[in-house]
Amino acid sequence: MESLKELFKIGNGPSSSHTMGPQRAADQFKNKYPEAVSFKAHLYGSLAATGEGHLTDYIIKKTLQPKEVEILWREDVVKEYHPNGMMLEAIDADGNVIGDWTIYSVGGGTIAEEGMRNSGANATYPHNTLEQVITWCEQNNKDFVDYIKTYDDADIMDYLQTIKDAMENSVKEGLATEEVIPGKLNLQRRAKSFYDQYQVNKQPNTLMYAYSLAASEQNASGRIIVTAPTCGSAGVLPGIISTLKELEGYSDEQILNALAVAGLIGIVVKRNGSVSGAEVGCQGEVGVACAMGAAAIAYLKGGSLRQIEYAAEIGLEHHLGMTCDPAYGYVQIPCIERNAMGAQRSFDAAAYALLTNGEHHVTFDQIVEIMDETGRDMMDKYRETSKGGIAKLFFTC
C-alpha cells in the first residue's frame, strides 16, 4: 500500500481526478519536453464528458502556459484501463510530435500509466488488506496509529499536521464568504448561514453541517482543500475533526492520530478498490470518506481494532451503489450536500459499532471488494459522465 502522503494531498478543487490528476500529468510532461513550442491534450471518456465543468481544460492550459495548448475532447473513446484517460503530445516548431504520453487519472489526484496501478512499485506498507494490518497489530500489541508510524515515512505525523491545518483552513475560509459558487447553477453558499443558526440552536449536527459545507463549498469554488480521499469528498473529514475538536476538546495530537487511522482506511480502499467516481461512482468518494470518518471517530472514542474496522465497514456498506451524477459536471449538486450527509453518517456508523463488541459478519475488506464490483457493474451514465441520475434533471435547464 502507498504512503498516506499519496492519499492526503493539498491542492485546488474542484476535482482530484479531473483537476489535480491532469495538473500533475501536465506538469511532468512539460518538464520532460521543455523544448516543445506547443502541446495537445487528448481527453478520453469521463475526462471529456465532464472535463469542462471540472475545469480540466483550464488547469491543463494553465499548467502548460505560456505554450499554446490544443484540447481535443474524445468522450466517445473510453479506455479499458480506466475511464479517466488522456494522451499528451509535445509539438516542435515544425508541427512534428516529438513525444507523447498516455496517462490515467485514477482517483484522489493519483496518476498511473497502464499496468502500473497497484503494482507495488511505490509500496510503503508491507500489507495489502485491513485484516492483515489487524493481525500485525494483534501480534505486536500495537494499534493502527503505531502501524502507521512504524511503516510510513519518518515525518508522516508532521505531514499530517500540515494536512490538518489545511483542512481547518478550508473550513475557516469557507465560513468567511457567502459568495455564489462559480458556474451556471448559480448555487448560493450555505455554510455561514448554517453556522449562524448553530449560534442560536447549539445543535452539534448543525455545527458539523456548517463545517462540512464550508470545506466542500471551497472545493466547488476551486479553492485550496485536501483530498480525503478525493476533492469531491473534501468536506467530510474536515467537518468531523473540526466539530470534534470544538465540542469535545480533543487535542491536536489526538486529531492527528485520528487522521492517521482515517488515512489507513483510505489507502486500503485505493489498494483493493477505487476512489474514482468515474470508475465506481460516488460510493468510492463520499462512501469511502464516510468510512474514513467513522474509523477516525471510533478511534477517538476509544474503540478497539475490531470496533474501528466495523465502523469503517458500516460507513462504506451503506453507501453501496451511490452514483456519481454531478449536474453539468460541477462538483456542486448533489456533491456538496452529500459531504454533509456523509459526515453525519460517519458519526452514526461509529456510534453503532461502539455499541457492539466489534464482532460482525461482513468485513471491511469484503465490502471494499463488493464496492469495487458494484461500481464496475454500474452503467457509465451513473459514473461521473453527467448523463444520468440527478444530472439528467438539468439537461433542459
C-alpha positions in Angstrom: 0.0 0.0 0.0 1.0 3.6 -0.6 2.0 6.2 1.9 -0.6 8.4 3.4 1.1 11.2 1.5 -0.4 9.8 -1.7 -3.8 9.8 -0.2 -4.0 13.2 1.5 -2.9 15.9 -0.9 -3.3 19.7 -0.7 -4.4 21.4 -3.9 -7.1 23.3 -5.7 -10.6 21.9 -6.3 -13.0 21.0 -7.7 -11.9 17.5 -8.7 -9.0 15.3 -7.8 -9.5 13.1 -10.8 -10.3 15.8 -13.3 -8.3 18.7 -12.0 -5.4 17.6 -9.7 -4.5 14.5 -11.7 -4.4 16.2 -15.1 -2.4 19.1 -13.5 0.2 16.7 -12.2 0.4 14.9 -15.5 0.7 18.2 -17.5 3.4 19.4 -15.1 5.5 16.3 -15.5 5.1 16.3 -19.3 6.0 19.9 -19.5 9.3 19.3 -17.6 10.1 16.3 -19.8 9.7 18.3 -23.1 10.9 21.9 -22.3 11.8 22.4 -26.0 8.2 21.9 -27.2 6.6 25.0 -28.7 3.0 23.7 -28.2 1.1 20.8 -26.7 -2.0 18.8 -27.5 -4.1 17.1 -24.8 -6.5 14.3 -25.9 -9.1 13.8 -23.2 -11.0 10.5 -23.2 -14.1 9.1 -21.6 -15.1 10.8 -18.3 -12.3 13.3 -18.6 -14.0 14.6 -21.7 -17.6 14.1 -20.6 -17.3 16.3 -17.5 -14.0 18.0 -18.1 -15.3 21.4 -18.8 -17.4 21.5 -15.6 -14.5 20.2 -13.6 -12.1 22.7 -15.2 -9.9 20.0 -16.8 -9.1 22.1 -19.8 -8.5 25.2 -17.7 -5.9 23.5 -15.4 -4.0 21.9 -18.3 -3.7 25.1 -20.2 -2.7 27.0 -17.0 -0.1 24.3 -16.2 1.4 24.3 -19.7 1.4 28.1 -20.2 2.8 30.1 -21.8 2.9 27.4 -24.5 -0.1 27.0 -26.8 -2.3 24.1 -25.9 -5.0 22.4 -28.0 -7.6 20.4 -26.2 -9.3 17.5 -28.0 -12.4 16.2 -26.4 -12.9 12.5 -27.1 -15.9 11.4 -24.9 -16.5 8.6 -27.4 -13.2 7.0 -26.6 -13.3 5.1 -23.3 -10.0 3.4 -22.5 -10.4 -0.1 -21.0 -7.8 0.5 -18.3 -9.6 3.5 -16.7 -12.3 5.9 -17.9 -10.1 8.9 -17.0 -7.6 8.6 -19.8 -5.6 11.3 -21.5 -2.8 11.5 -24.1 -0.4 14.4 -24.1 1.6 15.3 -27.1 4.6 17.7 -27.4 4.9 19.6 -30.7 8.0 21.2 -32.1 8.3 24.3 -34.3 7.7 22.4 -37.5 4.5 20.8 -36.2 6.0 17.4 -35.5 5.1 15.3 -32.5 8.3 14.9 -30.5 6.8 13.0 -27.6 3.6 11.6 -26.3 2.4 10.1 -23.1 -0.8 8.2 -22.3 -1.7 8.5 -18.6 -4.7 7.9 -16.4 -6.1 9.9 -13.5 -7.1 7.1 -11.2 -8.6 9.0 -8.3 -7.6 11.2 -5.5 -5.1 13.1 -7.7 -3.1 10.0 -8.4 -1.9 9.3 -11.9 -0.7 6.0 -13.3 0.4 4.5 -16.6 -1.4 1.5 -17.9 -0.5 -1.6 -15.9 1.3 0.3 -13.2 -1.6 0.9 -10.8 -1.2 -1.0 -7.5 1.9 -2.6 -9.0 3.7 -2.3 -5.7 6.4 -0.1 -7.2 5.6 2.7 -4.8 4.7 0.5 -1.8 5.3 1.9 1.6 3.4 -0.7 3.7 4.1 -4.4 3.6 0.4 -5.4 4.0 -2.4 -5.0 1.5 -5.6 -5.6 3.5 -7.1 -4.3 6.7 -7.3 -7.8 8.1 -3.5 -8.2 7.6 -3.0 -4.9 9.4 -5.2 -6.0 12.3 -3.3 -9.3 12.6 0.0 -7.4 12.7 -1.3 -5.1 15.4 -2.6 -8.0 17.5 0.6 -10.0 17.2 2.7 -6.9 18.2 0.3 -5.5 20.7 0.0 -2.3 18.7 -2.8 -0.1 17.4 -3.4 1.4 14.0 -1.5 4.6 14.8 1.5 2.5 15.8 1.2 0.7 12.5 1.3 4.0 10.5 4.3 5.3 12.5 6.1 2.0 12.0 5.9 1.8 8.2 5.2 5.3 6.8 7.8 8.0 6.3 9.6 9.3 9.5 7.9 12.7 9.1 4.4 11.3 8.5 3.0 12.9 11.6 4.5 16.3 10.7 2.9 15.8 7.2 -0.5 15.1 8.9 -0.1 18.3 10.9 0.1 20.2 7.6 -2.9 18.3 6.3 -4.9 19.1 9.5 -4.0 22.8 9.2 -5.1 22.8 5.6 -8.4 21.1 6.4 -9.1 23.6 9.2 -8.2 26.5 7.0 -10.6 25.3 4.3 -13.4 25.4 6.9 -12.3 28.8 8.3 -12.2 30.4 4.8 -15.4 28.7 3.8 -17.3 30.2 6.7 -15.9 33.6 5.9 -17.6 34.0 2.5 -21.2 34.0 1.2 -20.4 34.4 -2.5 -22.2 32.5 -5.1 -20.3 29.4 -6.2 -18.9 29.8 -9.8 -20.8 28.1 -12.6 -24.1 28.3 -14.3 -26.0 26.7 -11.4 -25.6 30.0 -9.5 -25.5 28.0 -6.3 -25.5 30.0 -3.1 -23.2 29.0 -0.3 -24.9 27.9 2.9 -22.0 27.2 5.3 -22.1 30.6 7.0 -25.9 30.6 7.3 -25.8 27.2 9.0 -23.0 28.4 11.3 -25.1 31.4 12.3 -28.0 29.1 13.0 -25.8 27.0 15.2 -25.0 30.1 17.3 -28.7 30.1 18.1 -29.7 26.4 18.4 -26.4 25.0 19.6 -27.2 21.7 18.0 -24.0 19.7 17.3 -25.2 18.4 13.9 -25.8 22.0 12.8 -22.2 22.8 13.5 -21.0 19.7 11.7 -23.1 20.6 8.7 -21.7 24.1 8.6 -18.1 22.9 8.8 -18.6 20.2 6.2 -20.4 22.5 3.8 -17.6 25.2 4.3 -14.9 22.9 3.1 -17.0 21.4 0.3 -18.1 24.8 -0.9 -14.4 25.8 -1.0 -13.7 22.8 -3.2 -16.6 23.6 -5.5 -15.2 27.1 -5.9 -11.7 25.8 -6.9 -10.1 26.9 -3.7 -7.4 25.0 -1.6 -8.6 21.8 0.0 -7.4 18.4 1.0 -8.2 15.2 -0.9 -9.8 12.9 1.6 -9.8 10.7 -0.3 -10.8 12.9 -3.2 -11.7 16.6 -3.8 -15.4 15.6 -4.3 -15.4 14.3 -0.7 -13.2 17.0 0.7 -15.8 18.2 3.2 -16.4 15.1 5.2 -13.2 14.7 7.3 -12.7 18.5 7.9 -16.3 18.7 9.1 -15.8 15.8 11.5 -12.4 16.8 13.0 -13.4 20.5 13.4 -16.6 19.5 15.2 -14.9 17.0 17.5 -12.1 19.4 18.3 -14.5 22.3 19.2 -17.2 20.4 21.0 -15.3 17.6 22.7 -11.9 19.2 23.2 -9.6 16.7 21.6 -6.0 17.8 21.4 -4.1 18.3 18.1 -2.2 15.1 18.8 -5.4 13.1 19.2 -6.8 14.6 15.9 -3.6 13.8 14.1 -3.8 10.2 15.3 -7.4 10.0 14.1 -6.4 11.3 10.7 -3.7 8.6 10.5 -6.4 6.0 11.2 -8.7 7.5 8.6 -5.9 7.5 6.1 -5.2 3.8 6.7 -8.8 3.1 5.7 -8.4 5.2 2.6 -5.2 3.5 1.4 -6.7 0.1 1.9 -9.5 1.1 -0.5 -7.1 2.6 -3.0 -5.1 -0.6 -3.0 -8.0 -3.0 -3.3 -10.8 -0.9 -4.9 -11.1 2.6 -6.2 -11.8 6.1 -5.0 -12.5 7.3 -8.6 -16.1 8.5 -9.2 -15.6 7.8 -12.9 -14.7 4.2 -12.1 -17.0 3.2 -9.2 -19.4 6.2 -8.6 -19.7 8.3 -5.5 -19.6 5.3 -3.3 -15.8 5.5 -3.9 -15.7 9.1 -2.9 -18.2 10.1 -0.2 -18.7 6.5 0.7 -15.0 6.0 1.4 -14.8 9.4 3.1 -17.6 8.2 5.4 -15.8 5.0 6.2 -12.6 7.0 6.9 -14.5 9.4 9.2 -16.3 6.6 11.0 -12.9 4.9 11.8 -11.5 8.2 13.0 -14.4 8.8 15.3 -14.4 5.3 16.7 -10.7 5.6 17.4 -11.1 8.9 19.3 -13.9 7.3 21.3 -11.6 4.5 22.4 -12.8 1.8 20.1 -10.9 -1.5 19.7 -9.3 -2.6 16.5 -12.4 -4.6 15.6 -14.8 -1.8 16.5 -12.9 0.7 14.4 -12.9 -1.8 11.5 -16.6 -2.4 12.0 -17.3 1.4 12.0 -15.5 1.7 8.7 -17.3 -1.2 7.2 -20.7 0.2 8.2 -19.8 3.6 6.7 -18.9 2.1 3.3 -21.6 -0.6 3.2 -24.4 1.8 3.5 -23.2 3.9 0.5 -23.0 0.9 -1.8 -24.5 1.8 -5.2 -24.2 5.5 -4.8 -23.9 7.1 -8.2 -21.7 9.9 -9.3 -24.1 12.2 -11.2 -23.0 15.8 -11.0 -25.2 18.4 -12.6 -23.4 20.0 -15.6 -20.2 18.2 -14.4 -19.8 20.7 -11.5 -18.9 19.3 -8.1 -21.9 21.1 -6.6 -25.2 19.3 -6.9 -25.5 16.7 -5.3 -21.9 16.7 -4.1 -21.9 19.4 -1.5 -24.9 18.1 0.4 -23.5 14.6 0.2 -20.5 15.7 2.1 -22.5 17.0 5.0 -24.7 13.8 5.0 -21.5 11.7 4.8 -20.1 13.3 7.8 -23.3 12.7 9.8 -23.4 9.1 8.7 -19.8 8.7 10.0 -21.0 9.6 13.5 -23.9 7.2 13.2 -21.6 4.3 11.9 -19.1 4.9 14.7 -21.9 5.1 17.4 -23.4 1.8 16.2 -20.1 -0.1 16.1 -19.2 1.1 19.6 -22.4 -0.3 21.0 -21.1 -3.8 19.9 -18.0 -5.8 20.9 -16.8 -5.5 17.4 -18.0 -8.8 16.1 -19.7 -8.8 12.7 -20.3 -11.0 9.7 -19.1 -8.8 6.8 -15.5 -7.5 7.0 -14.3 -4.1 5.7 -12.1 -5.9 3.1 -15.1 -7.8 1.8 -17.1 -4.5 1.4 -14.2 -2.9 -0.5 -14.3 -5.8 -3.0 -18.1 -5.5 -3.3 -18.0 -1.8 -3.7 -15.5 -2.2 -6.5 -17.6 -4.8 -8.2 -20.7 -2.8 -7.8 -19.1 0.3 -9.3 -17.9 -1.5 -12.3 -21.3 -3.0 -12.9 -22.9 0.4 -13.0 -23.9 1.8 -16.4 -21.5 4.5 -17.3 -24.1 7.2 -17.2 -24.0 6.8 -13.4 -20.2 7.1 -13.2 -19.2 10.8 -13.5 -20.4 11.4 -17.0 -23.3 13.7 -16.2 -25.6 11.6 -18.5 -27.9 10.1 -15.9 -29.2 10.3 -12.3 -29.6 13.7 -10.8 -27.5 15.3 -13.6 -30.4 14.3 -16.0 -32.7 16.8 -14.3 -30.6 19.7 -15.6 -30.4 18.7 -19.3 -33.0 21.3 -20.2 -32.3 23.8 -17.5 
